[in-house]
Amino acid sequence: MIRLEAICVAAFGTLLGLAGGLFGSWKVSGLFNGAIPQYSYSLPWPTLALVVLLSLAVGAVAAALPARRAAALSPLRAVAAA
């Protein structure tokens, strides 16, 4: 359950970041479209797909370590420590 939540949060953050970055690059490309004759706007789709996959993997791994530590902790000790 914790991994699923971490992957959902990572996916949401990745999609928001990609949407903002793609929108920003698209708007900036409109400025250069007529000013630089050699300029053409193209997206590196394989790189973007790799970024999405890596961010999901990092989100899952980052959630695994604290989840294992929390699972190993006795609930009574956790309440007593708080």
mmCIF file as gemmi writes it, N, C-alpha and C atoms, coordinates in Angstrom:
data_model
loop_
_atom_site.group_PDB
_atom_site.id
_atom_site.type_symbol
_atom_site.label_atom_id
_atom_site.label_alt_id
_atom_site.label_comp_id
_atom_site.label_asym_id
_atom_site.label_entity_id
_atom_site.label_seq_id
_atom_site.pdbx_PDB_ins_code
_atom_site.Cartn_x
_atom_site.Cartn_y
_atom_site.Cartn_z
_atom_site.occupancy
_atom_site.B_iso_or_equiv
_atom_site.pdbx_formal_charge
_atom_site.auth_seq_id
_atom_site.auth_asym_id
_atom_site.pdbx_PDB_model_num
ATOM 1 N N . MET Axp A 1 ? 0.82 -1.182 0 1 0 ? 1 A 1
ATOM 2 C CA . MET Axp A 1 ? 0 0 0 1 0 ? 1 A 1
ATOM 3 C C . MET Axp A 1 ? 0.873 1.258 0 1 0 ? 1 A 1
ATOM 4 N N . ILE Axp A 2 ? 1.942 1.206 0.752 1 0 ? 2 A 1
ATOM 5 C CA . ILE Axp A 2 ? 2.825 2.374 0.825 1 0 ? 2 A 1
ATOM 6 C C . ILE Axp A 2 ? 3.525 2.591 -0.518 1 0 ? 2 A 1
ATOM 7 N N . ARG Axp A 3 ? 3.942 1.489 -1.15 1 0 ? 3 A 1
ATOM 8 C CA . ARG Axp A 3 ? 4.583 1.631 -2.464 1 0 ? 3 A 1
ATOM 9 C C . ARG Axp A 3 ? 3.616 2.192 -3.494 1 0 ? 3 A 1
ATOM 10 N N . LEU Axp A 4 ? 2.383 1.727 -3.45 1 0 ? 4 A 1
ATOM 11 C CA . LEU Axp A 4 ? 1.383 2.222 -4.399 1 0 ? 4 A 1
ATOM 12 C C . LEU Axp A 4 ? 1.151 3.716 -4.201 1 0 ? 4 A 1
ATOM 13 N N . GLU Axp A 5 ? 1.073 4.141 -2.952 1 0 ? 5 A 1
ATOM 14 C CA . GLU Axp A 5 ? 0.9 5.565 -2.675 1 0 ? 5 A 1
ATOM 15 C C . GLU Axp A 5 ? 2.114 6.364 -3.153 1 0 ? 5 A 1
ATOM 16 N N . ALA Axp A 6 ? 3.307 5.838 -2.922 1 0 ? 6 A 1
ATOM 17 C CA . ALA Axp A 6 ? 4.52 6.537 -3.352 1 0 ? 6 A 1
ATOM 18 C C . ALA Axp A 6 ? 4.585 6.637 -4.874 1 0 ? 6 A 1
ATOM 19 N N . ILE Axp A 7 ? 4.181 5.575 -5.556 1 0 ? 7 A 1
ATOM 20 C CA . ILE Axp A 7 ? 4.189 5.605 -7.021 1 0 ? 7 A 1
ATOM 21 C C . ILE Axp A 7 ? 3.149 6.596 -7.535 1 0 ? 7 A 1
ATOM 22 N N . CYS Axp A 8 ? 1.987 6.66 -6.884 1 0 ? 8 A 1
ATOM 23 C CA . CYS Axp A 8 ? 0.962 7.629 -7.302 1 0 ? 8 A 1
ATOM 24 C C . CYS Axp A 8 ? 1.444 9.064 -7.103 1 0 ? 8 A 1
ATOM 25 N N . VAL Axp A 9 ? 2.081 9.329 -5.987 1 0 ? 9 A 1
ATOM 26 C CA . VAL Axp A 9 ? 2.603 10.673 -5.728 1 0 ? 9 A 1
ATOM 27 C C . VAL Axp A 9 ? 3.704 11.012 -6.732 1 0 ? 9 A 1
ATOM 28 N N . ALA Axp A 10 ? 4.6 10.045 -7.005 1 0 ? 10 A 1
ATOM 29 C CA . ALA Axp A 10 ? 5.668 10.284 -7.98 1 0 ? 10 A 1
ATOM 30 C C . ALA Axp A 10 ? 5.089 10.508 -9.378 1 0 ? 10 A 1
ATOM 31 N N . ALA Axp A 11 ? 4.062 9.738 -9.736 1 0 ? 11 A 1
ATOM 32 C CA . ALA Axp A 11 ? 3.443 9.895 -11.056 1 0 ? 11 A 1
ATOM 33 C C . ALA Axp A 11 ? 2.768 11.254 -11.179 1 0 ? 11 A 1
ATOM 34 N N . PHE Axp A 12 ? 2.066 11.666 -10.134 1 0 ? 12 A 1
ATOM 35 C CA . PHE Axp A 12 ? 1.397 12.958 -10.165 1 0 ? 12 A 1
ATOM 36 C C . PHE Axp A 12 ? 2.415 14.09 -10.281 1 0 ? 12 A 1
ATOM 37 N N . GLY Axp A 13 ? 3.479 14.028 -9.501 1 0 ? 13 A 1
ATOM 38 C CA . GLY Axp A 13 ? 4.522 15.049 -9.569 1 0 ? 13 A 1
ATOM 39 C C . GLY Axp A 13 ? 5.23 15.065 -10.917 1 0 ? 13 A 1
ATOM 40 N N . THR Axp A 14 ? 5.476 13.883 -11.459 1 0 ? 14 A 1
ATOM 41 C CA . THR Axp A 14 ? 6.129 13.798 -12.759 1 0 ? 14 A 1
ATOM 42 C C . THR Axp A 14 ? 5.246 14.378 -13.854 1 0 ? 14 A 1
ATOM 43 N N . LEU Axp A 15 ? 3.97 14.03 -13.838 1 0 ? 15 A 1
ATOM 44 C CA . LEU Axp A 15 ? 3.064 14.546 -14.863 1 0 ? 15 A 1
ATOM 45 C C . LEU Axp A 15 ? 2.895 16.061 -14.762 1 0 ? 15 A 1
ATOM 46 N N . LEU Axp A 16 ? 2.802 16.574 -13.541 1 0 ? 16 A 1
ATOM 47 C CA . LEU Axp A 16 ? 2.718 18.03 -13.388 1 0 ? 16 A 1
ATOM 48 C C . LEU Axp A 16 ? 3.994 18.717 -13.87 1 0 ? 16 A 1
ATOM 49 N N . GLY Axp A 17 ? 5.135 18.147 -13.519 1 0 ? 17 A 1
ATOM 50 C CA . GLY Axp A 17 ? 6.403 18.723 -13.947 1 0 ? 17 A 1
ATOM 51 C C . GLY Axp A 17 ? 6.583 18.674 -15.46 1 0 ? 17 A 1
ATOM 52 N N . LEU Axp A 18 ? 6.225 17.542 -16.051 1 0 ? 18 A 1
ATOM 53 C CA . LEU Axp A 18 ? 6.333 17.437 -17.508 1 0 ? 18 A 1
ATOM 54 C C . LEU Axp A 18 ? 5.365 18.378 -18.203 1 0 ? 18 A 1
ATOM 55 N N . ALA Axp A 19 ? 4.155 18.473 -17.694 1 0 ? 19 A 1
ATOM 56 C CA . ALA Axp A 19 ? 3.178 19.372 -18.313 1 0 ? 19 A 1
ATOM 57 C C . ALA Axp A 19 ? 3.657 20.822 -18.245 1 0 ? 19 A 1
ATOM 58 N N . GLY Axp A 20 ? 4.156 21.23 -17.088 1 0 ? 20 A 1
ATOM 59 C CA . GLY Axp A 20 ? 4.671 22.596 -16.947 1 0 ? 20 A 1
ATOM 60 C C . GLY Axp A 20 ? 5.887 22.845 -17.822 1 0 ? 20 A 1
ATOM 61 N N . GLY Axp A 21 ? 6.806 21.871 -17.862 1 0 ? 21 A 1
ATOM 62 C CA . GLY Axp A 21 ? 7.999 22.031 -18.689 1 0 ? 21 A 1
ATOM 63 C C . GLY Axp A 21 ? 7.695 22.04 -20.17 1 0 ? 21 A 1
ATOM 64 N N . LEU Axp A 22 ? 6.793 21.163 -20.594 1 0 ? 22 A 1
ATOM 65 C CA . LEU Axp A 22 ? 6.435 21.136 -22.017 1 0 ? 22 A 1
ATOM 66 C C . LEU Axp A 22 ? 5.687 22.393 -22.425 1 0 ? 22 A 1
ATOM 67 N N . PHE Axp A 23 ? 4.798 22.863 -21.561 1 0 ? 23 A 1
ATOM 68 C CA . PHE Axp A 23 ? 4.082 24.095 -21.867 1 0 ? 23 A 1
ATOM 69 C C . PHE Axp A 23 ? 5.048 25.277 -21.936 1 0 ? 23 A 1
ATOM 70 N N . GLY Axp A 24 ? 5.956 25.362 -20.972 1 0 ? 24 A 1
ATOM 71 C CA . GLY Axp A 24 ? 6.938 26.45 -20.969 1 0 ? 24 A 1
ATOM 72 C C . GLY Axp A 24 ? 7.842 26.407 -22.183 1 0 ? 24 A 1
ATOM 73 N N . SER Axp A 25 ? 8.306 25.22 -22.553 1 0 ? 25 A 1
ATOM 74 C CA . SER Axp A 25 ? 9.183 25.13 -23.728 1 0 ? 25 A 1
ATOM 75 C C . SER Axp A 25 ? 8.415 25.447 -25.006 1 0 ? 25 A 1
ATOM 76 N N . TRP Axp A 26 ? 7.153 25.071 -25.065 1 0 ? 26 A 1
ATOM 77 C CA . TRP Axp A 26 ? 6.338 25.389 -26.231 1 0 ? 26 A 1
ATOM 78 C C . TRP Axp A 26 ? 6.138 26.898 -26.365 1 0 ? 26 A 1
ATOM 79 N N . LYS Axp A 27 ? 5.874 27.576 -25.232 1 0 ? 27 A 1
ATOM 80 C CA . LYS Axp A 27 ? 5.685 29.033 -25.276 1 0 ? 27 A 1
ATOM 81 C C . LYS Axp A 27 ? 6.986 29.756 -25.631 1 0 ? 27 A 1
ATOM 82 N N . VAL Axp A 28 ? 8.092 29.311 -25.095 1 0 ? 28 A 1
ATOM 83 C CA . VAL Axp A 28 ? 9.375 29.936 -25.407 1 0 ? 28 A 1
ATOM 84 C C . VAL Axp A 28 ? 9.762 29.675 -26.861 1 0 ? 28 A 1
ATOM 85 N N . SER Axp A 29 ? 9.401 28.497 -27.368 1 0 ? 29 A 1
ATOM 86 C CA . SER Axp A 29 ? 9.722 28.204 -28.767 1 0 ? 29 A 1
ATOM 87 C C . SER Axp A 29 ? 8.988 29.143 -29.714 1 0 ? 29 A 1
ATOM 88 N N . GLY Axp A 30 ? 7.838 29.647 -29.304 1 0 ? 30 A 1
ATOM 89 C CA . GLY Axp A 30 ? 7.12 30.615 -30.123 1 0 ? 30 A 1
ATOM 90 C C . GLY Axp A 30 ? 7.884 31.913 -30.283 1 0 ? 30 A 1
ATOM 91 N N . LEU Axp A 31 ? 8.698 32.259 -29.299 1 0 ? 31 A 1
ATOM 92 C CA . LEU Axp A 31 ? 9.519 33.463 -29.39 1 0 ? 31 A 1
ATOM 93 C C . LEU Axp A 31 ? 10.644 33.3 -30.414 1 0 ? 31 A 1
ATOM 94 N N . PHE Axp A 32 ? 11.194 32.091 -30.489 1 0 ? 32 A 1
ATOM 95 C CA . PHE Axp A 32 ? 12.327 31.848 -31.379 1 0 ? 32 A 1
ATOM 96 C C . PHE Axp A 32 ? 11.91 31.429 -32.778 1 0 ? 32 A 1
ATOM 97 N N . ASN Axp A 33 ? 10.654 31.125 -32.976 1 0 ? 33 A 1
ATOM 98 C CA . ASN Axp A 33 ? 10.196 30.549 -34.239 1 0 ? 33 A 1
ATOM 99 C C . ASN Axp A 33 ? 10.549 31.428 -35.443 1 0 ? 33 A 1
ATOM 100 N N . GLY Axp A 34 ? 10.313 32.713 -35.365 1 0 ? 34 A 1
ATOM 101 C CA . GLY Axp A 34 ? 10.631 33.581 -36.487 1 0 ? 34 A 1
ATOM 102 C C . GLY Axp A 34 ? 11.978 34.257 -36.368 1 0 ? 34 A 1
ATOM 103 N N . ALA Axp A 35 ? 12.538 34.301 -35.163 1 0 ? 35 A 1
ATOM 104 C CA . ALA Axp A 35 ? 13.784 35.034 -34.943 1 0 ? 35 A 1
ATOM 105 C C . ALA Axp A 35 ? 15.009 34.253 -35.408 1 0 ? 35 A 1
ATOM 106 N N . ILE Axp A 36 ? 14.991 32.947 -35.271 1 0 ? 36 A 1
ATOM 107 C CA . ILE Axp A 36 ? 16.142 32.122 -35.656 1 0 ? 36 A 1
ATOM 108 C C . ILE Axp A 36 ? 15.697 31.198 -36.787 1 0 ? 36 A 1
ATOM 109 N N . PRO Axp A 37 ? 16.264 31.343 -37.965 1 0 ? 37 A 1
ATOM 110 C CA . PRO Axp A 37 ? 15.796 30.549 -39.107 1 0 ? 37 A 1
ATOM 111 C C . PRO Axp A 37 ? 16.036 29.041 -38.955 1 0 ? 37 A 1
ATOM 112 N N . GLN Axp A 38 ? 17.107 28.633 -38.287 1 0 ? 38 A 1
ATOM 113 C CA . GLN Axp A 38 ? 17.427 27.209 -38.162 1 0 ? 38 A 1
ATOM 114 C C . GLN Axp A 38 ? 16.664 26.528 -37.028 1 0 ? 38 A 1
ATOM 115 N N . TYR Axp A 39 ? 15.897 27.27 -36.267 1 0 ? 39 A 1
ATOM 116 C CA . TYR Axp A 39 ? 15.236 26.726 -35.082 1 0 ? 39 A 1
ATOM 117 C C . TYR Axp A 39 ? 14.027 25.878 -35.478 1 0 ? 39 A 1
ATOM 118 N N . SER Axp A 40 ? 13.933 24.723 -34.871 1 0 ? 40 A 1
ATOM 119 C CA . SER Axp A 40 ? 12.726 23.899 -35.012 1 0 ? 40 A 1
ATOM 120 C C . SER Axp A 40 ? 12.433 23.268 -33.654 1 0 ? 40 A 1
ATOM 121 N N . TYR Axp A 41 ? 11.188 23.236 -33.293 1 0 ? 41 A 1
ATOM 122 C CA . TYR Axp A 41 ? 10.755 22.716 -31.991 1 0 ? 41 A 1
ATOM 123 C C . TYR Axp A 41 ? 10.478 21.223 -32.133 1 0 ? 41 A 1
ATOM 124 N N . SER Axp A 42 ? 11.215 20.416 -31.415 1 0 ? 42 A 1
ATOM 125 C CA . SER Axp A 42 ? 10.987 18.972 -31.418 1 0 ? 42 A 1
ATOM 126 C C . SER Axp A 42 ? 11.192 18.454 -30.002 1 0 ? 42 A 1
ATOM 127 N N . LEU Axp A 43 ? 10.453 17.416 -29.671 1 0 ? 43 A 1
ATOM 128 C CA . LEU Axp A 43 ? 10.52 16.837 -28.335 1 0 ? 43 A 1
ATOM 129 C C . LEU Axp A 43 ? 11.276 15.518 -28.365 1 0 ? 43 A 1
ATOM 130 N N . PRO Axp A 44 ? 12.133 15.293 -27.379 1 0 ? 44 A 1
ATOM 131 C CA . PRO Axp A 44 ? 12.856 14.015 -27.297 1 0 ? 44 A 1
ATOM 132 C C . PRO Axp A 44 ? 12 12.965 -26.577 1 0 ? 44 A 1
ATOM 133 N N . TRP Axp A 45 ? 11.091 12.326 -27.286 1 0 ? 45 A 1
ATOM 134 C CA . TRP Axp A 45 ? 10.137 11.399 -26.664 1 0 ? 45 A 1
ATOM 135 C C . TRP Axp A 45 ? 10.801 10.248 -25.912 1 0 ? 45 A 1
ATOM 136 N N . PRO Axp A 46 ? 11.858 9.607 -26.432 1 0 ? 46 A 1
ATOM 137 C CA . PRO Axp A 46 ? 12.491 8.537 -25.643 1 0 ? 46 A 1
ATOM 138 C C . PRO Axp A 46 ? 13.065 9.038 -24.319 1 0 ? 46 A 1
ATOM 139 N N . THR Axp A 47 ? 13.633 10.226 -24.327 1 0 ? 47 A 1
ATOM 140 C CA . THR Axp A 47 ? 14.179 10.791 -23.093 1 0 ? 47 A 1
ATOM 141 C C . THR Axp A 47 ? 13.067 11.114 -22.106 1 0 ? 47 A 1
ATOM 142 N N . LEU Axp A 48 ? 11.976 11.646 -22.58 1 0 ? 48 A 1
ATOM 143 C CA . LEU Axp A 48 ? 10.842 11.948 -21.7 1 0 ? 48 A 1
ATOM 144 C C . LEU Axp A 48 ? 10.256 10.671 -21.107 1 0 ? 48 A 1
ATOM 145 N N . ALA Axp A 49 ? 10.172 9.613 -21.892 1 0 ? 49 A 1
ATOM 146 C CA . ALA Axp A 49 ? 9.679 8.338 -21.377 1 0 ? 49 A 1
ATOM 147 C C . ALA Axp A 49 ? 10.629 7.774 -20.329 1 0 ? 49 A 1
ATOM 148 N N . LEU Axp A 50 ? 11.925 7.914 -20.548 1 0 ? 50 A 1
ATOM 149 C CA . LEU Axp A 50 ? 12.914 7.454 -19.57 1 0 ? 50 A 1
ATOM 150 C C . LEU Axp A 50 ? 12.797 8.236 -18.269 1 0 ? 50 A 1
ATOM 151 N N . VAL Axp A 51 ? 12.58 9.523 -18.36 1 0 ? 51 A 1
ATOM 152 C CA . VAL Axp A 51 ? 12.408 10.355 -17.169 1 0 ? 51 A 1
ATOM 153 C C . VAL Axp A 51 ? 11.192 9.891 -16.369 1 0 ? 51 A 1
ATOM 154 N N . VAL Axp A 52 ? 10.104 9.581 -17.05 1 0 ? 52 A 1
ATOM 155 C CA . VAL Axp A 52 ? 8.894 9.113 -16.358 1 0 ? 52 A 1
ATOM 156 C C . VAL Axp A 52 ? 9.17 7.79 -15.65 1 0 ? 52 A 1
ATOM 157 N N . LEU Axp A 53 ? 9.794 6.847 -16.337 1 0 ? 53 A 1
ATOM 158 C CA . LEU Axp A 53 ? 10.078 5.548 -15.724 1 0 ? 53 A 1
ATOM 159 C C . LEU Axp A 53 ? 11.042 5.665 -14.548 1 0 ? 53 A 1
ATOM 160 N N . LEU Axp A 54 ? 12.075 6.48 -14.697 1 0 ? 54 A 1
ATOM 161 C CA . LEU Axp A 54 ? 13.032 6.651 -13.604 1 0 ? 54 A 1
ATOM 162 C C . LEU Axp A 54 ? 12.399 7.331 -12.395 1 0 ? 54 A 1
ATOM 163 N N . SER Axp A 55 ? 11.535 8.296 -12.62 1 0 ? 55 A 1
ATOM 164 C CA . SER Axp A 55 ? 10.908 8.973 -11.484 1 0 ? 55 A 1
ATOM 165 C C . SER Axp A 55 ? 9.976 8.028 -10.729 1 0 ? 55 A 1
ATOM 166 N N . LEU Axp A 56 ? 9.274 7.151 -11.432 1 0 ? 56 A 1
ATOM 167 C CA . LEU Axp A 56 ? 8.426 6.162 -10.765 1 0 ? 56 A 1
ATOM 168 C C . LEU Axp A 56 ? 9.271 5.167 -9.975 1 0 ? 56 A 1
ATOM 169 N N . ALA Axp A 57 ? 10.398 4.752 -10.538 1 0 ? 57 A 1
ATOM 170 C CA . ALA Axp A 57 ? 11.276 3.821 -9.834 1 0 ? 57 A 1
ATOM 171 C C . ALA Axp A 57 ? 11.884 4.47 -8.597 1 0 ? 57 A 1
ATOM 172 N N . VAL Axp A 58 ? 12.327 5.701 -8.718 1 0 ? 58 A 1
ATOM 173 C CA . VAL Axp A 58 ? 12.904 6.403 -7.565 1 0 ? 58 A 1
ATOM 174 C C . VAL Axp A 58 ? 11.844 6.609 -6.482 1 0 ? 58 A 1
ATOM 175 N N . GLY Axp A 59 ? 10.624 6.917 -6.865 1 0 ? 59 A 1
ATOM 176 C CA . GLY Axp A 59 ? 9.544 7.068 -5.89 1 0 ? 59 A 1
ATOM 177 C C . GLY Axp A 59 ? 9.275 5.786 -5.133 1 0 ? 59 A 1
ATOM 178 N N . ALA Axp A 60 ? 9.298 4.653 -5.822 1 0 ? 60 A 1
ATOM 179 C CA . ALA Axp A 60 ? 9.066 3.366 -5.163 1 0 ? 60 A 1
ATOM 180 C C . ALA Axp A 60 ? 10.208 3.006 -4.219 1 0 ? 60 A 1
ATOM 181 N N . VAL Axp A 61 ? 11.434 3.231 -4.651 1 0 ? 61 A 1
ATOM 182 C CA . VAL Axp A 61 ? 12.596 2.916 -3.814 1 0 ? 61 A 1
ATOM 183 C C . VAL Axp A 61 ? 12.662 3.842 -2.609 1 0 ? 61 A 1
ATOM 184 N N . ALA Axp A 62 ? 12.359 5.108 -2.811 1 0 ? 62 A 1
ATOM 185 C CA . ALA Axp A 62 ? 12.408 6.066 -1.7 1 0 ? 62 A 1
ATOM 186 C C . ALA Axp A 62 ? 11.36 5.75 -0.635 1 0 ? 62 A 1
ATOM 187 N N . ALA Axp A 63 ? 10.276 5.116 -1.01 1 0 ? 63 A 1
ATOM 188 C CA . ALA Axp A 63 ? 9.253 4.752 -0.037 1 0 ? 63 A 1
ATOM 189 C C . ALA Axp A 63 ? 9.555 3.423 0.645 1 0 ? 63 A 1
ATOM 190 N N . ALA Axp A 64 ? 10.36 2.579 0.021 1 0 ? 64 A 1
ATOM 191 C CA . ALA Axp A 64 ? 10.613 1.244 0.554 1 0 ? 64 A 1
ATOM 192 C C . ALA Axp A 64 ? 11.413 1.278 1.856 1 0 ? 64 A 1
ATOM 193 N N . LEU Axp A 65 ? 12.412 2.119 1.933 1 0 ? 65 A 1
ATOM 194 C CA . LEU Axp A 65 ? 13.264 2.133 3.13 1 0 ? 65 A 1
ATOM 195 C C . LEU Axp A 65 ? 12.511 2.579 4.382 1 0 ? 65 A 1
ATOM 196 N N . PRO Axp A 66 ? 11.809 3.707 4.38 1 0 ? 66 A 1
ATOM 197 C CA . PRO Axp A 66 ? 11.055 4.071 5.584 1 0 ? 66 A 1
ATOM 198 C C . PRO Axp A 66 ? 9.928 3.076 5.897 1 0 ? 66 A 1
ATOM 199 N N . ALA Axp A 67 ? 9.346 2.48 4.874 1 0 ? 67 A 1
ATOM 200 C CA . ALA Axp A 67 ? 8.265 1.513 5.111 1 0 ? 67 A 1
ATOM 201 C C . ALA Axp A 67 ? 8.8 0.26 5.795 1 0 ? 67 A 1
ATOM 202 N N . ARG Axp A 68 ? 9.962 -0.207 5.392 1 0 ? 68 A 1
ATOM 203 C CA . ARG Axp A 68 ? 10.556 -1.377 6.071 1 0 ? 68 A 1
ATOM 204 C C . ARG Axp A 68 ? 10.898 -1.071 7.52 1 0 ? 68 A 1
ATOM 205 N N . ARG Axp A 69 ? 11.432 0.12 7.744 1 0 ? 69 A 1
ATOM 206 C CA . ARG Axp A 69 ? 11.775 0.505 9.107 1 0 ? 69 A 1
ATOM 207 C C . ARG Axp A 69 ? 10.528 0.605 9.971 1 0 ? 69 A 1
ATOM 208 N N . ALA Axp A 70 ? 9.463 1.156 9.429 1 0 ? 70 A 1
ATOM 209 C CA . ALA Axp A 70 ? 8.213 1.28 10.182 1 0 ? 70 A 1
ATOM 210 C C . ALA Axp A 70 ? 7.566 -0.078 10.411 1 0 ? 70 A 1
ATOM 211 N N . ALA Axp A 71 ? 7.68 -0.982 9.452 1 0 ? 71 A 1
ATOM 212 C CA . ALA Axp A 71 ? 7.085 -2.308 9.603 1 0 ? 71 A 1
ATOM 213 C C . ALA Axp A 71 ? 7.814 -3.124 10.66 1 0 ? 71 A 1
ATOM 214 N N . ALA Axp A 72 ? 9.101 -2.885 10.826 1 0 ? 72 A 1
ATOM 215 C CA . ALA Axp A 72 ? 9.885 -3.629 11.814 1 0 ? 72 A 1
ATOM 216 C C . ALA Axp A 72 ? 9.67 -3.102 13.232 1 0 ? 72 A 1
ATOM 217 N N . LEU Axp A 73 ? 9.119 -1.923 13.37 1 0 ? 73 A 1
ATOM 218 C CA . LEU Axp A 73 ? 8.943 -1.307 14.676 1 0 ? 73 A 1
ATOM 219 C C . LEU Axp A 73 ? 7.674 -1.823 15.347 1 0 ? 73 A 1
ATOM 220 N N . SER Axp A 74 ? 7.784 -2.19 16.595 1 0 ? 74 A 1
ATOM 221 C CA . SER Axp A 74 ? 6.644 -2.651 17.36 1 0 ? 74 A 1
ATOM 222 C C . SER Axp A 74 ? 5.667 -1.478 17.591 1 0 ? 74 A 1
ATOM 223 N N . PRO Axp A 75 ? 4.36 -1.693 17.424 1 0 ? 75 A 1
ATOM 224 C CA . PRO Axp A 75 ? 3.411 -0.601 17.652 1 0 ? 75 A 1
ATOM 225 C C . PRO Axp A 75 ? 3.448 -0.073 19.091 1 0 ? 75 A 1
ATOM 226 N N . LEU Axp A 76 ? 3.668 -0.94 20.051 1 0 ? 76 A 1
ATOM 227 C CA . LEU Axp A 76 ? 3.734 -0.486 21.432 1 0 ? 76 A 1
ATOM 228 C C . LEU Axp A 76 ? 4.959 0.388 21.687 1 0 ? 76 A 1
ATOM 229 N N . ARG Axp A 77 ? 6.077 0.026 21.09 1 0 ? 77 A 1
ATOM 230 C CA . ARG Axp A 77 ? 7.281 0.854 21.239 1 0 ? 77 A 1
ATOM 231 C C . ARG Axp A 77 ? 7.103 2.203 20.519 1 0 ? 77 A 1
ATOM 232 N N . ALA Axp A 78 ? 6.441 2.179 19.379 1 0 ? 78 A 1
ATOM 233 C CA . ALA Axp A 78 ? 6.196 3.43 18.651 1 0 ? 78 A 1
ATOM 234 C C . ALA Axp A 78 ? 5.336 4.376 19.446 1 0 ? 78 A 1
ATOM 235 N N . VAL Axp A 79 ? 4.293 3.859 20.095 1 0 ? 79 A 1
ATOM 236 C CA . VAL Axp A 79 ? 3.419 4.688 20.908 1 0 ? 79 A 1
ATOM 237 C C . VAL Axp A 79 ? 4.163 5.168 22.157 1 0 ? 79 A 1
ATOM 238 N N . ALA Axp A 80 ? 4.975 4.313 22.744 1 0 ? 80 A 1
ATOM 239 C CA . ALA Axp A 80 ? 5.723 4.699 23.937 1 0 ? 80 A 1
ATOM 240 C C . ALA Axp A 80 ? 6.769 5.763 23.612 1 0 ? 80 A 1
ATOM 241 N N . ALA Axp A 81 ? 7.346 5.703 22.422 1 0 ? 81 A 1
ATOM 242 C CA . ALA Axp A 81 ? 8.366 6.68 22.047 1 0 ? 81 A 1
ATOM 243 C C . ALA Axp A 81 ? 7.743 8.027 21.743 1 0 ? 81 A 1
ATOM 244 N N . ALA Axp A 82 ? 6.495 8.024 21.332 1 0 ? 82 A 1
ATOM 245 C CA . ALA Axp A 82 ? 5.818 9.281 20.988 1 0 ? 82 A 1
ATOM 246 C C . ALA Axp A 82 ? 5.36 9.909 22.244 1 0 ? 82 A 1
